[in-house]
Amino acid sequence: MNFTQRKVEQVQILTFVGSLSAAQVAVLRQQLQQLIQAKNAWVLIDLSQLNFIDAQGLSLLIFALRRCHQFQGELFLLKPSTMVRGLLELTRLQHSFIIYLDEHAALMHLKQLQQAVVHPSKSPC
């Protein structure tokens, strides 16, 4: 499996390509951990080019989600392929993640969410 990484404003976008199975998880876990340990990391994982994922790959997504939350960040999924979406639904993990189908819409929404976190509206006393 290959993955590319790019940053758009304050969101790290990772694109997973190929297969995500036990063989790749150990190395990818270390790379994700380093990326996420930056406080307030916002990560968007593009799964549109992922044609296979096994139980270890799913556990990696859950690990990354929990690590993001541990470091006051967020993790979102983008455009899961048909096979990946089916597996997420079969395991009911689609309820654990916020999933976007369009990158532009995702980035616009994440920008709004980040602004709400940075500048929470004051509630009346």
N, CA, C and O of each residue as an XYZ file, in Angstrom:
500
protein
N       0.830     -1.173      0.000
C       0.000      0.000      0.000
C       0.878      1.241      0.000
O       1.923      1.278      0.650
N       0.455      2.225     -0.715
C       1.099      3.525     -0.723
C       0.136      4.536     -0.138
O      -1.079      4.336     -0.146
N       0.691      5.623      0.369
C      -0.170      6.735      0.751
C       0.563      8.027      0.505
O       1.786      8.116      0.614
N      -0.231      9.030      0.169
C       0.328     10.358     -0.022
C      -0.224     11.249      1.075
O      -1.278     10.986      1.655
N       0.513     12.298      1.335
C       0.130     13.227      2.398
C       0.259     14.640      1.875
O       1.248     14.995      1.233
N      -0.742     15.433      2.154
C      -0.689     16.857      1.819
C      -1.479     17.614      2.869
O      -2.300     17.041      3.586
N      -1.222     18.892      2.949
C      -1.895     19.713      3.943
C      -2.659     20.825      3.240
O      -2.110     21.533      2.396
N      -3.921     20.972      3.595
C      -4.746     22.063      3.096
C      -5.195     22.836      4.324
O      -5.985     22.355      5.137
N      -4.665     24.050      4.434
C      -4.864     24.877      5.624
C      -4.443     24.068      6.850
O      -3.270     23.714      6.969
N      -5.357     23.769      7.754
C      -4.964     23.064      8.977
C      -5.363     21.590      8.949
O      -5.369     20.935      9.992
N      -5.694     21.064      7.786
C      -6.139     19.679      7.677
C      -5.095     18.864      6.922
O      -4.703     19.215      5.809
N      -4.653     17.773      7.541
C      -3.764     16.818      6.887
C      -4.628     15.859      6.085
O      -5.525     15.223      6.638
N      -4.367     15.748      4.789
C      -5.127     14.822      3.947
C      -4.209     13.676      3.559
O      -3.174     13.877      2.922
N      -4.603     12.472      3.953
C      -3.861     11.270      3.608
C      -4.681     10.493      2.594
O      -5.872     10.264      2.804
N      -4.062     10.088      1.503
C      -4.738      9.280      0.497
C      -4.110      7.894      0.507
O      -2.929      7.731      0.200
N      -4.914      6.898      0.864
C      -4.457      5.512      0.891
C      -4.727      4.900     -0.472
O      -5.826      5.035     -1.011
N      -3.716      4.220     -1.039
C      -3.822      3.627     -2.371
C      -3.463      2.148     -2.293
O      -2.434      1.780     -1.726
N      -4.314      1.305     -2.866
C      -4.024     -0.122     -2.927
C      -4.741     -0.893     -1.853
O      -5.949     -0.747     -1.667
N      -3.987     -1.722     -1.138
C      -4.544     -2.592     -0.101
C      -3.990     -2.215      1.261
O      -2.805     -1.913      1.404
N      -4.859     -2.237      2.254
C      -4.444     -1.977      3.630
C      -4.694     -3.241      4.432
O      -5.820     -3.529      4.839
N      -3.619     -3.991      4.652
C      -3.738     -5.258      5.374
C      -2.670     -5.319      6.455
O      -1.888     -4.385      6.636
N      -2.654     -6.432      7.163
C      -1.760     -6.603      8.309
C      -0.303     -6.299      7.966
O       0.429     -5.773      8.804
N       0.117     -6.613      6.775
C       1.516     -6.402      6.381
C       1.926     -4.938      6.423
O       3.082     -4.631      6.716
N       0.999     -4.030      6.136
C       1.322     -2.599      6.092
C       0.996     -1.861      7.380
O       1.463     -0.740      7.580
N       0.213     -2.459      8.244
C      -0.320     -1.742      9.401
C       0.763     -1.265     10.361
O       0.693     -0.133     10.838
N       1.768     -2.097     10.661
C       2.777     -1.717     11.652
C       3.523     -0.442     11.247
O       3.695      0.465     12.061
N       3.957     -0.380     10.009
C       4.695      0.794      9.534
C       3.772      2.008      9.482
O       4.149      3.101      9.906
N       2.582      1.816      8.970
C       1.643      2.921      8.845
C       1.203      3.438     10.210
O       0.973      4.636     10.372
N       1.085      2.552     11.186
C       0.708      2.960     12.546
C       1.734      3.937     13.106
O       1.359      4.941     13.711
N       3.016      3.660     12.917
C       4.068      4.561     13.406
C       3.996      5.910     12.711
O       4.127      6.951     13.355
N       3.789      5.899     11.403
C       3.712      7.156     10.659
C       2.498      7.978     11.092
O       2.593      9.195     11.257
N       1.367      7.315     11.275
C       0.167      8.023     11.728
C       0.351      8.571     13.135
O      -0.081      9.684     13.439
N       0.987      7.794     13.982
C       1.204      8.234     15.363
C       2.038      9.507     15.398
O       1.735     10.421     16.164
N       3.076      9.580     14.585
C       3.901     10.786     14.532
C       3.101     11.980     14.029
O       3.234     13.084     14.555
N       2.279     11.767     13.024
C       1.469     12.842     12.472
C       0.448     13.340     13.488
O       0.233     14.544     13.623
N      -0.174     12.416     14.193
C      -1.268     12.749     15.106
C      -0.766     13.382     16.400
O      -1.502     14.144     17.027
N       0.445     13.095     16.811
C       0.921     13.607     18.091
C       1.043     15.114     18.123
O       1.214     15.707     19.188
N       0.956     15.738     16.956
C       0.886     17.199     16.952
C      -0.471     17.573     17.538
O      -1.508     17.095     17.079
N      -0.456     18.411     18.529
C      -1.706     18.767     19.211
C      -2.699     19.362     18.221
O      -2.327     20.119     17.325
N      -3.949     19.012     18.395
C      -5.040     19.496     17.550
C      -4.909     19.078     16.081
O      -5.278     19.841     15.188
N      -4.393     17.888     15.829
C      -4.266     17.402     14.459
C      -5.643     17.077     13.890
O      -6.417     16.341     14.501
N      -5.937     17.621     12.739
C      -7.163     17.314     12.009
C      -6.742     16.518     10.788
O      -5.971     17.000      9.958
N      -7.252     15.291     10.678
C      -6.814     14.366      9.641
C      -8.026     13.917      8.828
O      -9.055     13.525      9.378
N      -7.879     13.982      7.518
C      -8.895     13.511      6.586
C      -8.248     12.391      5.770
O      -7.291     12.626      5.033
N      -8.780     11.169      5.907
C      -8.208     10.023      5.202
C      -9.069      9.695      3.994
O     -10.231      9.310      4.123
N      -8.473      9.857      2.812
C      -9.148      9.573      1.544
C      -9.007      8.084      1.248
O      -7.902      7.575      1.061
N     -10.149      7.394      1.208
C     -10.167      5.952      0.977
C     -10.672      5.593     -0.416
O     -10.982      4.431     -0.677
N     -10.759      6.562     -1.306
C     -11.337      6.323     -2.629
C     -10.485      5.397     -3.492
O     -11.006      4.746     -4.398
N      -9.189      5.330     -3.223
C      -8.303      4.492     -4.029
C      -7.864      3.229     -3.294
O      -6.951      2.528     -3.729
N      -8.519      2.954     -2.191
C      -8.225      1.752     -1.407
C      -9.126      0.632     -1.910
O     -10.350      0.724     -1.811
N      -8.521     -0.431     -2.452
C      -9.338     -1.499     -3.023
C      -9.484     -2.704     -2.104
O     -10.237     -3.626     -2.418
N      -8.781     -2.717     -0.975
C      -8.912     -3.816     -0.024
C      -8.504     -3.329      1.359
O      -7.547     -2.569      1.507
N      -9.243     -3.777      2.366
C      -8.878     -3.503      3.756
C      -9.294     -4.724      4.571
O     -10.385     -5.262      4.385
N      -8.418     -5.154      5.471
C      -8.759     -6.302      6.319
C      -8.998     -5.820      7.751
O      -9.012     -4.616      8.011
N      -9.184     -6.748      8.664
C      -9.478     -6.406     10.062
C      -8.367     -5.565     10.677
O      -8.647     -4.658     11.461
N      -7.120     -5.846     10.339
C      -6.003     -5.050     10.865
C      -6.049     -3.628     10.326
O      -5.734     -2.677     11.042
N      -6.439     -3.483      9.073
C      -6.584     -2.151      8.490
C      -7.693     -1.358      9.159
O      -7.542     -0.164      9.420
N      -8.810     -2.028      9.439
C      -9.897     -1.360     10.159
C      -9.451     -0.962     11.559
O      -9.792      0.116     12.046
N      -8.686     -1.841     12.203
C      -8.200     -1.508     13.554
C      -7.261     -0.305     13.506
O      -7.204      0.473     14.458
N      -6.532     -0.149     12.416
C      -5.658      1.017     12.270
C      -6.485      2.304     12.194
O      -6.109      3.315     12.787
N      -7.596      2.273     11.476
C      -8.463      3.458     11.401
C      -9.018      3.804     12.773
O      -9.083      4.977     13.141
N      -9.418      2.789     13.531
C      -9.932      3.031     14.882
C      -8.829      3.573     15.785
O      -9.063      4.493     16.569
N      -7.623      3.006     15.677
C      -6.475      3.496     16.441
C      -6.235      4.980     16.140
O      -6.054      5.786     17.053
N      -6.235      5.329     14.850
C      -5.966      6.713     14.454
C      -7.051      7.652     14.983
O      -6.747      8.761     15.423
N      -8.300      7.221     14.944
C      -9.401      8.029     15.473
C      -9.210      8.282     16.964
O      -9.343      9.415     17.427
N      -8.903      7.240     17.707
C      -8.706      7.381     19.161
C      -7.499      8.254     19.484
O      -7.548      9.067     20.406
N      -6.413      8.088     18.724
C      -5.223      8.919     18.961
C      -5.519     10.382     18.680
O      -5.088     11.259     19.429
N      -6.246     10.651     17.611
C      -6.614     12.044     17.319
C      -7.394     12.634     18.479
O      -7.111     13.752     18.911
N      -8.358     11.909     18.980
C      -9.157     12.416     20.104
C      -8.302     12.585     21.356
O      -8.508     13.520     22.131
N      -7.348     11.686     21.554
C      -6.465     11.779     22.717
C      -5.643     13.071     22.679
O      -5.344     13.647     23.725
N      -5.283     13.520     21.491
C      -4.481     14.730     21.338
C      -5.329     15.929     20.898
O      -4.826     16.851     20.256
N      -6.624     15.906     21.251
C      -7.567     16.984     20.954
C      -7.665     17.278     19.460
O      -7.856     18.429     19.069
N      -7.538     16.277     18.645
C      -7.697     16.420     17.203
C      -8.936     15.695     16.724
O      -9.745     15.231     17.527
N      -9.080     15.600     15.427
C     -10.226     14.932     14.817
C      -9.751     14.143     13.607
O      -8.769     14.500     12.955
N     -10.464     13.072     13.324
C     -10.169     12.254     12.157
C     -11.473     11.993     11.416
O     -12.493     11.663     12.021
N     -11.422     12.146     10.092
C     -12.583     11.975      9.242
C     -12.192     11.089      8.066
O     -11.020     11.020      7.696
N     -13.160     10.422      7.489
C     -12.926      9.599      6.311
C     -13.539     10.281      5.100
O     -14.549     10.978      5.198
N     -12.900     10.062      3.950
C     -13.344     10.685      2.710
C     -13.507      9.619      1.629
O     -12.617      8.793      1.428
N     -14.614      9.638      0.954
C     -14.912      8.830     -0.231
C     -14.460      7.374     -0.135
O     -13.655      6.936     -0.957
N     -14.953      6.612      0.839
C     -14.564      5.208      0.869
C     -15.030      4.502     -0.404
O     -16.147      4.718     -0.876
N     -14.163      3.661     -0.947
C     -14.542      2.884     -2.132
C     -15.737      1.997     -1.783
O     -16.067      1.819     -0.610
N     -16.370      1.453     -2.793
C     -17.550      0.610     -2.577
C     -17.230     -0.550     -1.642
O     -18.008     -0.852     -0.736
N     -16.095     -1.198     -1.854
C     -15.710     -2.335     -1.022
C     -15.475     -1.889      0.418
O     -15.935     -2.547      1.352
N     -14.774     -0.795      0.605
C     -14.472     -0.302      1.949
C     -15.756      0.152      2.643
O     -15.962     -0.140      3.821
N     -16.611      0.859      1.920
C     -17.882      1.304      2.512
C     -18.715      0.104      2.951
O     -19.318      0.127      4.024
N     -18.751     -0.937      2.134
C     -19.494     -2.140      2.489
C     -18.964     -2.782      3.753
O     -19.738     -3.235      4.596
N     -17.649     -2.822      3.889
C     -17.039     -3.407      5.085
C     -17.290     -2.537      6.315
O     -17.540     -3.061      7.400
N     -17.227     -1.224      6.158
C     -17.538     -0.326      7.268
C     -18.977     -0.531      7.734
O     -19.256     -0.525      8.933
N     -19.880     -0.711      6.784
C     -21.277     -0.931      7.143
C     -21.486     -2.303      7.774
O     -22.241     -2.434      8.737
N     -20.822     -3.327      7.238
C     -20.937     -4.677      7.781
C     -20.483     -4.727      9.239
O     -21.086     -5.418     10.061
N     -19.427     -3.997      9.550
C     -18.885     -3.976     10.911
C     -19.496     -2.858     11.761
O     -19.153     -2.698     12.932
N     -20.391     -2.099     11.166
C     -21.074     -0.971     11.817
C     -20.111      0.154     12.226
O     -20.441      0.978     13.079
N     -18.948      0.181     11.628
C     -17.983      1.232     11.944
C     -18.327      2.562     11.292
O     -17.746      3.585     11.654
N     -19.258      2.576     10.338
C     -19.644      3.848      9.731
C     -20.235      4.785     10.770
O     -20.272      5.998     10.560
N     -20.704      4.233     11.904
C     -21.255      5.061     12.978
C     -20.153      5.680     13.841
O     -20.409      6.623     14.590
N     -18.951      5.162     13.740
C     -17.837      5.664     14.546
C     -17.104      6.824     13.877
O     -16.383      7.570     14.539
N     -17.287      6.974     12.584
C     -16.558      7.981     11.819
C     -17.527      8.955     11.159
O     -18.663      8.609     10.837
N     -17.053     10.170     10.968
C     -17.752     11.099     10.092
C     -17.172     10.866      8.710
O     -15.961     10.960      8.513
N     -18.037     10.563      7.753
C     -17.601     10.204      6.408
C     -18.119     11.251      5.426
O     -19.310     11.560      5.394
N     -17.202     11.787      4.629
C     -17.549     12.757      3.591
C     -17.412     12.100      2.224
O     -16.578     11.216      2.027
N     -18.240     12.542      1.286
C     -18.185     12.003     -0.070
C     -17.549     12.964     -1.063
O     -17.281     12.592     -2.206
N     -17.301     14.214     -0.629
C     -16.737     15.237     -1.503
C     -15.659     16.002     -0.738
O     -15.909     16.514      0.353
N     -14.469     16.074     -1.311
C     -13.353     16.716     -0.606
C     -13.592     18.196     -0.363
O     -13.326     18.691      0.732
N     -14.082     18.904     -1.352
C     -14.297     20.335     -1.185
C     -15.310     20.601     -0.073
O     -15.090     21.457      0.784
N     -16.408     19.873     -0.091
C     -17.431     20.040      0.951
C     -16.860     19.675      2.319
O     -17.158     20.331      3.317
N     -16.046     18.634      2.359
C     -15.426     18.227      3.624
C     -14.536     19.336      4.165
O     -14.617     19.677      5.345
N     -13.689     19.899      3.314
C     -12.768     20.942      3.768
C     -13.523     22.194      4.218
O     -13.128     22.838      5.190
N     -14.593     22.535      3.525
C     -15.389     23.700      3.940
C     -16.023     23.444      5.308
O     -16.016     24.325      6.168
N     -16.567     22.250      5.512
C     -17.199     21.919      6.784
C     -16.160     21.852      7.904
O     -16.410     22.333      9.009
N     -15.008     21.266      7.627
C     -13.961     21.169      8.651
C     -13.442     22.548      9.034
O     -13.109     22.785     10.195
N     -13.372     23.446      8.079
C     -12.953     24.820      8.388
C     -13.947     25.463      9.352
O     -13.550     26.141     10.300
N     -15.234     25.250      9.109
C     -16.259     25.786     10.010
C     -16.147     25.157     11.396
O     -16.269     25.848     12.407
N     -15.917     23.861     11.439
C     -15.768     23.180     12.731
C     -14.557     23.695     13.494
O     -14.625     23.913     14.703
N     -13.449     23.888     12.784
C     -12.237     24.397     13.436
C     -12.467     25.798     13.988
O     -12.012     26.108     15.089
N     -13.153     26.634     13.252
C     -13.432     27.980     13.729
C     -14.324     27.940     14.961
O     -14.157     28.749     15.874
N     -15.259     27.015     14.995
C     -16.142     26.884     16.162
C     -15.359     26.431     17.387
O     -15.674     26.828     18.509
N     -14.338     25.598     17.175
C     -13.513     25.137     18.285
C     -12.623     26.255     18.781
O     -12.456     26.424     19.989
N     -12.048     27.023     17.866
C     -11.134     28.103     18.233
C     -11.889     29.288     18.824
O     -11.426     29.912     19.778
N     -13.051     29.593     18.258
C     -13.848     30.743     18.697
C     -15.251     30.281     19.084
O     -16.214     30.570     18.374
N     -15.373     29.571     20.195
C     -16.729     29.128     20.582
C     -17.607     30.325     20.881
O     -17.164     31.320     21.454
N     -18.855     30.207     20.480
C     -19.780     31.314     20.749
C     -20.055     31.356     22.242
O     -20.159     30.326     22.908
N     -20.166     32.546     22.733
C     -20.427     32.713     24.173
C     -21.907     32.515     24.407
O     -22.749     33.077     23.706
N     -22.201     31.720     25.389
C     -23.608     31.519     25.740
C     -24.011     32.589     26.749
O     -23.206     32.990     27.590
N     -25.251     33.048     26.665
C     -25.701     34.071     27.610
C     -25.761     33.512     29.029
O     -26.066     32.338     29.238
N     -25.470     34.362     29.982
C     -25.498     33.949     31.386
C     -26.872     34.076     31.966
O     -27.077     33.770     33.140
